[in-house]
Amino acid sequence: MTKVRIIGLNVGNRESTARLVQKILTMYGCSIRTRLGLHDPAGEQSSQGGLILLELIGEQEEWNRLEQELQEIPELEIQKMDFNGSPA
């Protein structure tokens, strides 16, 4: 069974963190199957934060390295979900 991990990144203060987050995601691009960015362009917080959802593929060790690097970024909250693969 192939494991699936979904990571949610709540990016605070996009102006100061976006470049660093993008650099890390680019380094681990081969482990990212799906990337979805969400923000409210009409809302008051549109320039301050955002939400990124990632579906990871490949080796779990690589996922852990990606998470470790992301955790070093201030103003970034990380949540994850692990699935055992397709239900029977």
Secondary structure, DSSP 4 states (H G I P E B T S, - for coil): ---EEEEEEEEESHHHHHHHHHHHHHHTGGGEEEEEEE--TTSTTTTTEEEEEEEE-S-HHHHHHHHHHHHTSTTEEEEEEEE-SS--
